[in-house]
C-alpha cells in the first residue's frame, strides 16, 4: 500500500503500526507538503456501525484537544476509492514508551517522571474538556527526539457529557493497564486514566508491571486481593514519598485516587523531592493501594465480565531486563545503621601486639649493646617482666635498657 493515496491528498509511504481495529501509516500530505500519520479503520470492521461510530467519535473528541502534550488531529473522513474510514494526525518522529521498554527495559527515575508529568498535563487538559482517554498505555505515549511527550490514540475516548458508545459490561483497552472498575465492565470515569498512568509509571521506573500473572483471571484476582510491592522496595533510587505517590494512583477504589491528573503530577514532583503526598486541604493521603481492601469496595461484583483477552502488543511489553534493586522492606530501609563495636577479645589482641613489639625492640637494643660492649663487662638482666599496662611496660623497658647498658 506504499503507493496508495487517501482521499486524493495523503500519499501512503509505509506502515507505522497496527492494532485490533486500525492500522497507522506514515503518509505525505500533498497539499501542505508535510508528513502525517494516517489511521485507517480495519476493512472488515467498516461495515460494523458500532465500530464506525466509535472510530468517528475518536476523531471528533481528539480534534477538540489542542495541547502540546496531545497528538493533534488534522483531518478525518471516508476515502471513496477504498471505502475506508481514516483519521489524519500529526507525525511524531521519536519512540513510544512501549519501544523504550522493549529496547531498554526501564528508564532512570528523573527521565521516567519527566515522561509521566508531561502525560499528566495532557490528560488534565483532556479531562477539563470532557474527554476521558480510557486507553492509556506505553504504546500511546510518544516521545519526540526533542523530549516532548504526547498522548496519542483517543481510540476509545468518549465525551463525558454524552452517552456511552459501548455497551455496559464491555471491556476496552489493554488488560494490564485497565483500572479495576474497567476490568469489571463498569463505566470508567476520569479516575481510570490516572490508574493506567500509574501502571505506566511503575513499569517505566521498575521495569515490571505492578501485577504479574500467568492469566487474566489470575491478574484480576491479584488486583483485588494483593498489594503490589512499593517502588522503593524495588528501585534504590526511589524514596518512600515517591513510592506512596505512585501507590495512590494505583488505589483499587476510584475515590482513593487523585481527583485530577494535575494533582497526580504535583504529587509525583513533590514525592521525588521527599515530600509526602498531600490532599488539597493539606491532609496526607492514605495509600490504600499499599493495603488489601477488605470486603465490599474492592471486591469483584458477581456476574462481572473478566478483562478482555491480551493482545499481541501486551505480550510485547513484557520487560526483557527487569530492573535490579535491593529487595528490602520499608522498616529495614528506615532503620538507622547500627555501629558495630569491636569485641573485647579484639582489643586484647591489639594490646598484646603492642607489648610484643616493645619487647622485640628491647631485645634488639640489648643485642646491639652486647655485641658492642667489651668482653670484660657483663650484662645482667632483670627477670619476669610482665605488665598488662602498655605505658607501664614501656617505662620499665626503658629503665631496663638504661640499667643494663651502663
TIVEX-73546 format. One record per atom (N, C-alpha, C): x, y, z. Coordinates in steps of 0.1 Angstrom, whole numbers, plus 5000, padded with zeros to 4 digits. Each point is the difference from the previous one (the first is absolute). Example, Ala and Ser with C-alpha at 12.3 -4.5 7.8 and 13.67 -1.06 7.14 Angstrom:
513249435078
499150125000
500950125000
499650114993
500950115000
499250115008
***
This chain:
500849885000
499250125000
500950135000
501249984997
501050115001
499750114989
499349964989
499750104989
498650055001
499249965010
498650045000
499850145005
498950064997
499750135004
498650005008
499950075010
498850015008
499350134997
498850004996
499250124997
500750094990
500849944991
500650084990
501050105005
500449995013
500950105006
501149945008
499949895006
501049945008
500649884994
501350014996
500749894994
500749915010
499549885001
500549915010
501549954996
500950015010
501449974998
500449885008
499349965010
500449885007
499149985013
500149885006
499249975011
500850035013
499350075009
500650045013
499749905011
498849945000
499549915010
498649964997
499549905008
498749954998
499449955013
498750005001
499349955012
498849924995
499149975010
498949924997
498950064991
499950135000
499050064992
500550104989
501350025000
500550104990
501549974997
500550074990
501449994996
500450154998
501250035004
500650144999
501150004990
499950094990
501050014990
500650145000
501350004996
500750134997
499650044986
499650134999
499550054987
500550144998
500050054988
500350134996
498850084996
499850115007
498950094997
500450084987
499449964989
500450064987
499650154999
499050045008
499650144999
500950095008
500349965012
500850085009
501549965000
500349894993
501449954999
500649985014
499349915008
500649975013
499649855003
500849945008
499849865004
498949995010
499149914999
498949985010
499949855002
499349975011
499649865003
498549984997
499749904992
498749974996
499549875006
498950005007
499449885006
498949964992
500049874996
499049944991
499249905008
498750015000
499249895007
500149874992
500149895007
500249874994
498849984991
500449944988
499049984990
498849915004
500349905008
498949915004
499150065010
500350125006
499250075009
499250114994
500350044988
499450114994
498549994999
499549884999
498549984999
499349995014
500850015010
499449985014
499750145005
498750045001
499750135004
500650045014
500149915009
500550035013
501550045000
500849934992
501450034998
500150134993
499250024989
500250124993
499650125008
499049995009
499650115009
501150035009
500649895006
501150035009
501250064994
500349964987
501150064993
499750154997
498850034996
499750144997
500050085013
499649945011
500050085012
501450035005
500949914997
501450035003
500550124993
499650024987
500550124993
499350125006
498750005003
499350115006
500650045013
500249905009
500550035013
501450055000
500949944992
501450045000
500250134993
499250034990
500250134992
499750125009
499349985011
499750125009
501250025009
500949915001
501150015009
501350064994
500350125003
501250074994
500950035012
501049925002
500950015011
501449944996
501150065006
501349964996
500349855004
499249945009
500249865004
499049914995
499350044990
499049914993
500250004985
500049894994
500249994986
498850074993
500350094991
498950084994
499449924988
498750014999
499349954988
499750104990
500449984988
499950094989
498749994991
499749874998
498949974990
499449865003
498949984995
499349875001
499049994989
499649884997
498949984990
500049864995
499549984988
499849874993
500650014986
500949914997
500650004987
499049934990
499650074990
499049954991
500649884991
501350014997
500549894992
500149875007
500550005012
500249875008
498949985009
499150105002
498849985009
500549985015
501250065003
500549995014
499950135007
499849995013
500050125009
501450035004
500350135001
501450045004
500050125009
501150015007
500350125009
501450044997
500250124998
501450064997
500450075012
501249965005
500650065013
501450054997
500550085009
501450054999
500949885002
501150004992
501049895001
501150045010
500249915010
501050025010
501249924997
501150064997
501349934997
500749975013
500049885004
500649965013
499649865004
499849985012
499749865005
498850005010
499249894999
499049995011
500649945012
499350015011
500649945013
500049854999
499149944991
500149864998
501349964994
500550084990
501349974994
501150025009
499950105009
501050035010
500249885010
498849955004
500049885009
500649884993
499649994988
500549884992
501550004998
500650124998
501450014997
500950025012
499550075010
500850035012
499549935013
498849965001
499549935012
499450105010
500750115002
499550105009
500750134998
499650115006
500750134999
500350055014
501050095001
500350065013
498950085006
500050015013
498850075006
499850144995
500950094999
499750134994
499449994986
500649924992
499549984986
498549955000
499849905008
498649955001
499050105005
500450085010
499150105006
499750114990
501050034992
499850114989
499049954990
500149874996
499049954991
498650005006
499849965012
498749985007
499450145003
500950095004
499450145004
499550074987
500649984989
499550064987
498749934996
500049875002
498749934997
498950045009
500350035013
499050055009
499450144996
500950084994
499550134995
499049984989
500449914991
499149974989
498749945004
500049915010
498849945005
499150105007
500750095008
499250105007
499350094991
500650044989
499350084990
498949934994
500249874996
498949924994
498849995010
500349975012
498949985010
499250135002
500750125000
499350125002
499250044988
500249934989
499250024988
499049894998
499849925010
499049895000
500449884992
501349974998
500449884993
500849915009
499649885001
500849895007
500749924990
501349975002
500749924990
499649865001
500049935011
499649875003
500949894993
501150044995
500949904994
501550055001
500350055012
501450045003
500949885002
501050004992
501049895000
501350044994
501149935002
501350054994
499950024985
499349924992
499950024986
499450134996
499250065009
499350134997
500750125006
501249985005
500850115005
501250024990
500050104993
501050024989
501050115005
501349974999
501050105003
500850044988
500050134997
500750054988
501550005003
500850024990
501450005001
500550125009
499150105001
500350125008
499649985015
499449885003
499649975013
498550045004
499350054990
498650045003
499149874999
499149995010
499249885001
498650034997
499349924991
498750024996
499149885002
498850025004
499049895001
499449984987
500049874995
499449974987
498849905002
499349994989
499049904999
498850015010
499250104998
498850005008
498949914993
500549884997
499149914992
498849965007
500049995014
498849965007
499650115010
500550124997
499650115009
498550044997
499450065010
498650054998
499850135007
499250084995
499750125007
499149975012
500450045012
499349965012
498550055001
499850114992
498650065001
499149934990
500549914992
499249934990
499849855004
499049944994
499849865003
501149914995
500249895007
501049914997
499849924987
501049984993
499949924987
499949855003
500949965010
500149865003
498849955009
499849884999
498949945008
500549975014
499250005010
500449985014
500649865001
501149995006
500749875002
501149984990
500050074989
501149984991
501350065005
501149944997
501350045005
500950044988
500650125001
500850054989
501450025006
501050024991
501350035004
500949875002
501250025005
500949905003
499849955014
499949875003
499649955013
500950055011
501350004998
501050025011
499850155005
499550094992
499950145004
498550045003
499149905001
498650045003
499950025015
499250105003
499750025014
499049895004
500049975013
499149885005
498650024995
499550125001
498650024996
499749974985
501150034992
499949974986
500049854997
500949935008
500149864999
498749935004
499250065008
498749955004
498950034991
500350084989
499050044990
499250125004
500450075011
499350125004
500450124992
499250105001
500350134993
501350065006
500850044991
501350055004
500050155000
500350075011
500050145000
501450054999
500250135002
501450064999
501049945009
499649945011
501049945010
500649874994
499449954989
500649884994
501350034993
500250134995
501250044993
501250015010
499850065011
501250005010
500449875004
499049905001
500449865004
500949954989
499650014987
500849944989
501350075000
500150135002
501250084999
500949965012
499449965012
500749955011
500749874997
499349914992
500649874996
501250034990
499850104991
501150034991
501250065008
499750085010
501150065008
500849885007
499349915006
500549895007
500949924991
499549974988
500849924990
501250074995
499950134997
501150084995
501250005009
499750025013
501050015010
500649875005
499149905001
500549875006
500349904989
499450014988
500249904990
499149885001
499050015009
499049905001
498650065003
499049924998
498650045003
499749985015
499150085005
499649985014
499549865003
499249954991
499549865002
500549924988
500749895004
500449904989
499349875002
499349964990
499249885001
500149924987
499749875001
500149924988
498749994992
498950065006
498750004993
499350135004
499050034992
499250125003
499149985013
499649885002
499249975012
500950025013
501349954999
500950025011
500350145002
500250084989
500250145001
498950075007
498749974997
498950075006
499949965015
500349885004
500049965014
501150075007
501250014995
501150075006
499750145002
499450064990
499650145001
499150035012
499149915003
499150025011
500549955013
500949915001
500449935012
501450045005
500850054991
501450025004
500450154997
501050045008
500650134998
501349984993
500350084989
501249984993
501250055008
501249954999
501150055007
500250154997
500350085010
500250144998
501350024993
500150114992
501150034992
501350015008
499950055012
501350025008
500649875004
499249895000
500649875003
500549934988
499850064988
500649944987
501150084995
500050135001
501050094994
500650095011
501349995000
500750075011
499950154999
499850054988
499950154998
498750065003
499049925004
498750045003
499850015015
499650125005
499750015015
498649965003
499749995013
498649965004
499050104996
500350135000
499050104996
499649994985
501049974991
499649984986
499349874998
500449905008
499349874999
498550025004
499850085011
498650025004
499250084989
500750094994
499350084990
499549914988
500849904996
499649914990
498949905005
500249965013
499049915005
498650065001
499950135002
498750065000
499349994987
500750024989
499449984986
499549864998
500649905007
499749864998
498949955010
499450105008
499049965009
498849924993
499549905007
498949924994
498750084998
499750085010
498850075000
500350144993
499250034990
500250134993
500050125010
499249995011
499950115009
501350035008
500949905000
501350015007
501150054991
499750024987
501150044991
500050164999
500950054992
500050144998
498750054993
499650115004
498850064994
500250054986
501250054998
500450054986
501449954997
500250004987
501449964995
501050115004
499650125001
500950105005
500449985014
499149955008
500349975014
501049895001
499949904991
500949894999
501450054996
500150094991
501250064996
500850075011
499250085008
500650075011
500549905011
499249905002
500449905010
501349934996
500149964988
501249934995
501250105001
499850124996
501150105001
500550025014
499050015009
500450025014
500649875006
499449894996
500549875006
501549984996
500450044988
501449994996
500950095008
499450105006
500850095009
499949975015
499449885003
499949965013
498850055008
499050064993
498850065006
498949905000
499449975011
498849915001
498850054992
499449924992
498850054992
498950065010
499550114996
499050075008
498750024992
498950005007
498750044994
500050154998
499150054992
499950154999
499950075013
499349945010
499850065012
501249985010
501049934995
501249985009
500049875007
498949924999
500049875007
500749904992
500949925006
500849904993
499049894994
500449954988
499249894994
500249885008
499049925000
500149865005
500349914988
501149935000
500449934988
499349865001
498750004995
499349885000
500549894991
500850054990
500649914990
501049905007
500550045011
501049925007
499449905010
498750005001
499449915009
498849934992
499749885004
498949934994
498750055005
499150034990
498750055004
499249885004
499450005012
499249895004
498550034998
499349904997
498550014999
499650064987
498950095001
499250034988
500750094990
500850115005
500350104990
500949944989
501049925004
500949954989
499749874995
498949945005
499749864995
499450004987
500349904992
499449984987
498549985001
499250074992
498649985000
499649874993
499049945006
499649874994
499450034986
500449914991
499550014986
500750104991
501050075006
500850094992
500949924990
500250064989
500849934990
501550015003
500749904995
501550005002
500650104990
501350045002
500650094991
500149944986
500150094991
500149964986
501349924998
500149914990
501249924997
501250104997
501149955004
501250084998
500350004985
500550114995
500450014986
501449974998
500550004988
501449984997
500850115005
499550125000
500850115006
500249995015
499149935007
500149985014
501249915003
500149894992
501149915002
501350064997
500050094990
501350064996
500550095011
499250055009
500450095010
500749935012
500049875000
500749935011
501450055001
500550055011
501350065000
501149894998
501050034992
501049914997
501150005011
500250125006
501050025010
499350065013
499549925009
499350055012
501150075008
499650125005
500950085007
500449945013
501350005003
500649955013
499950105010
499749965012
500050095012
500049925012
500350075011
500149925013
498649955004
499949875003
498749955005
500050025015
499450115004
500050045014
498650045003
499750005013
498750055006
500250145003
498950085002
500150145004
500650015014
499749905009
500550015013
501549995000
500549914991
501549994999
500650124994
499350064991
500550124993
500150125009
499150015010
500050115009
500849995013
500449875003
500749985013
501450064998
500550085010
501350055000
501149895000
501150024993
501049895001
500649995014
500249885004
500649975013
501550004999
500650085008
501550005000
500549895008
500849914994
500549885007
501250045009
500049965013
501150025008
501049884999
501350035001
501049894999
499949925012
500049875000
499949915011
501250025009
499849965013
501050025010
501249924997
499849884994
501249924996
500850074990
499450084991
500850064990
500950115006
499450075010
500850115007
501249935007
499749895007
501149935007
501149954990
499649964988
501049964990
500950114996
499450124999
500850124996
501050035011
499549995013
500950035011
501249915001
499749874997
501149905001
501050034988
499550044989
500850034989
501050125003
499550105007
500850115003
501149965010
499749925010
501049955010
501149924993
499649914991
500949924993
501050084991
499450114994
500850094992
501150075008
499550045013
501050075009
501149915005
499649875003
501049905005
501049974989
499549994987
500949974989
500950124998
499550125001
500950124999
501150005011
499549965013
501050005011
501149894997
499649894996
501049894997
501050044989
499550074990
500950054990
501050095005
499650105008
500950105006
501049935009
499549905008
501049935009
501049924992
499549944990
500949924991
501150094994
499650124996
501050094995
501050045010
499550025012
500950045011
501049895004
499549885000
500849885003
501149994990
499750014988
501049994989
501050115000
499750115005
500950124999
500750025014
499749935010
500650025014
501249915001
501150055006
501349925002
499749875008
500849904999
499749875006
500150015015
500850095005
500250015015
498750055007
499150064993
498850055005
498949894999
499250005010
498949905000
498750075000
499049934995
498650065000
499249915008
499250065009
499149925009
498650054997
499149914997
498650034997
499149975011
499050095002
499049975010
499149894994
499449925008
499149904995
498650025003
499149934993
498650005003
499450144998
500250054988
499450134997
498749984993
498950015008
498649984995
499150115004
499550074991
499150115004
498850004990
498950045005
498850014992
499750144994
500650105006
499850144996
501150034990
499650064988
501050034990
501050115005
499550105006
500950115004
501049955011
499549925009
500849955011
501149914994
499649924990
501049904994
501050084993
499650114993
501050084992
501050065010
499550065011
500950065010
501049915006
499549885003
500949905006
501149954990
499649994988
500949964989
501150104999
499650135000
501050104999
501050005011
499549985012
500949995012
500949884999
499449884995
500849884999
501150024990
499850074989
501050034990
501150095006
499650105008
500950095006
500949935010
499549925008
500849935010
500949904995
499649944989
500949894995
501050054989
500050134997
500950054991
501150095006
499950015013
501050085007
501449935000
***
